[in-house]
């Protein structure tokens, strides 16, 4: 502990820069983070809270199979779909993608549009099918 105090005293500019960087990273993660939830929580929220499932995969992938009752808004069209998303603003929204990698960016975009209660399905459709849960096909 004495060595840390000595280091900070001798290198106060470096320690200050490090502290500022860590603080900025924490603020950034907290302000843009959305909650990642598992498939069981998704089904619970769908049934109990009437959550809206927004599938952000391309239309071709969506038509191969999707969660029952989900709406398809590809990632590229989120900003253009504000009117469609506004009618669901009072309900929780769960974002679903192919593998859970792209939904975080979509959640950030939706937060900028004013939608607050957003969750992401951990693992995406891949996780859903791995848990042997049903997909709806048109």
C-alpha positions as CSV (number, residue, x, y, z in Angstrom):
1,X,0.0,0.0,0.0
2,X,2.9,2.3,0.8
3,X,4.3,1.7,-2.6
4,X,1.1,2.7,-4.3
5,X,0.9,6.0,-2.3
6,X,4.6,6.7,-3.2
7,X,4.0,5.9,-6.9
8,X,0.9,8.2,-7.0
9,X,2.8,10.9,-5.2
10,X,5.8,10.7,-7.6
11,X,3.7,10.3,-10.7
12,X,0.6,12.3,-10.0
13,X,-0.1,13.2,-13.6
14,X,0.1,9.6,-14.8
15,X,-2.1,8.5,-11.9
16,X,-4.6,11.3,-12.6
17,X,-4.8,10.3,-16.3
18,X,-5.3,6.7,-15.4
19,X,-8.1,7.6,-12.9
20,X,-9.8,9.8,-15.5
21,X,-9.7,7.0,-18.1
22,X,-11.1,4.4,-15.8
23,X,-13.9,6.8,-14.8
24,X,-14.8,7.6,-18.4
25,X,-14.9,3.9,-19.3
26,X,-17.2,3.1,-16.3
27,X,-19.5,6.0,-17.2
28,X,-19.6,4.9,-20.9
29,X,-20.4,1.3,-20.0
30,X,-23.1,2.2,-17.5
31,X,-24.9,4.7,-19.8
32,X,-25.0,2.5,-22.9
33,X,-25.2,-0.9,-21.4
34,X,-28.4,-3.0,-21.8
35,X,-29.2,-6.0,-19.8
36,X,-28.3,-9.4,-21.4
37,X,-30.9,-12.0,-20.4
38,X,-31.1,-15.7,-21.1
39,X,-33.8,-17.7,-23.0
40,X,-35.7,-18.6,-19.9
41,X,-36.0,-14.9,-18.8
42,X,-37.1,-14.0,-22.4
43,X,-40.0,-16.4,-22.2
44,X,-40.9,-15.2,-18.8
45,X,-40.9,-11.6,-20.0
46,X,-42.9,-12.5,-23.1
47,X,-45.6,-14.2,-21.0
48,X,-45.7,-12.1,-17.8
49,X,-44.6,-8.6,-19.0
50,X,-45.9,-8.7,-22.6
51,X,-42.4,-7.9,-23.8
52,X,-41.9,-7.0,-27.4
53,X,-39.3,-9.1,-29.3
54,X,-37.5,-7.1,-31.9
55,X,-35.5,-9.3,-34.2
56,X,-32.7,-7.2,-35.7
57,X,-31.5,-9.8,-38.2
58,X,-31.9,-9.3,-42.0
59,X,-35.3,-10.1,-43.4
60,X,-34.0,-13.3,-45.2
61,X,-32.8,-14.7,-41.8
62,X,-36.0,-13.6,-40.1
63,X,-38.1,-15.5,-42.6
64,X,-36.2,-18.7,-42.0
65,X,-37.4,-18.7,-38.4
66,X,-38.0,-16.3,-35.5
67,X,-39.5,-16.1,-32.1
68,X,-43.3,-16.2,-32.0
69,X,-44.8,-12.7,-32.2
70,X,-41.5,-10.9,-32.9
71,X,-41.2,-8.0,-35.2
72,X,-38.4,-7.6,-37.7
73,X,-36.4,-4.4,-37.8
74,X,-33.0,-4.9,-39.3
75,X,-30.1,-3.1,-37.6
76,X,-29.7,-0.8,-40.5
77,X,-33.4,0.3,-40.3
78,X,-33.6,1.1,-36.6
79,X,-33.3,4.9,-36.9
80,X,-36.0,4.8,-39.7
81,X,-38.4,2.7,-37.6
82,X,-38.8,5.2,-34.8
83,X,-42.6,5.5,-35.3
84,X,-43.0,1.7,-35.2
85,X,-40.9,1.5,-32.0
86,X,-42.7,4.4,-30.3
87,X,-45.9,2.4,-30.0
88,X,-44.0,-0.2,-27.9
89,X,-42.3,2.3,-25.6
90,X,-44.4,1.5,-22.6
91,X,-43.5,-2.2,-22.8
92,X,-40.1,-3.9,-22.3
93,X,-38.2,-4.5,-25.5
94,X,-36.0,-7.5,-26.0
95,X,-33.5,-7.4,-28.9
96,X,-32.7,-10.6,-30.7
97,X,-29.9,-11.2,-33.3
98,X,-28.2,-14.2,-34.7
99,X,-25.6,-14.9,-32.0
100,X,-25.9,-12.0,-29.5
101,X,-23.0,-10.0,-30.9
102,X,-24.8,-7.2,-32.7
103,X,-27.7,-6.4,-30.3
104,X,-25.6,-4.2,-28.0
105,X,-25.1,-1.6,-30.8
106,X,-28.8,-1.7,-31.6
107,X,-29.6,-1.1,-28.0
108,X,-27.4,2.0,-28.0
109,X,-29.2,3.3,-31.0
110,X,-32.6,2.7,-29.5
111,X,-31.6,4.4,-26.3
112,X,-30.6,7.5,-28.3
113,X,-34.1,7.4,-29.8
114,X,-35.6,7.6,-26.3
115,X,-36.5,4.0,-25.6
116,X,-35.4,3.0,-22.1
117,X,-36.4,-0.5,-21.1
118,X,-34.2,-2.6,-23.4
119,X,-32.8,-6.1,-22.9
120,X,-30.7,-8.3,-25.2
121,X,-31.1,-12.0,-25.6
122,X,-27.8,-13.5,-24.6
123,X,-26.6,-15.8,-27.5
124,X,-29.4,-14.7,-29.9
125,X,-31.3,-17.2,-32.0
126,X,-28.4,-19.6,-31.8
127,X,-29.0,-19.9,-28.0
128,X,-32.7,-20.2,-28.5
129,X,-32.4,-23.1,-30.9
130,X,-29.6,-24.7,-28.8
131,X,-32.2,-24.8,-25.9
132,X,-34.6,-26.6,-28.3
133,X,-37.1,-23.8,-28.1
134,X,-39.6,-23.4,-31.0
135,X,-39.2,-20.9,-33.9
136,X,-42.1,-19.6,-35.9
137,X,-41.9,-19.6,-39.7
138,X,-44.2,-17.6,-41.9
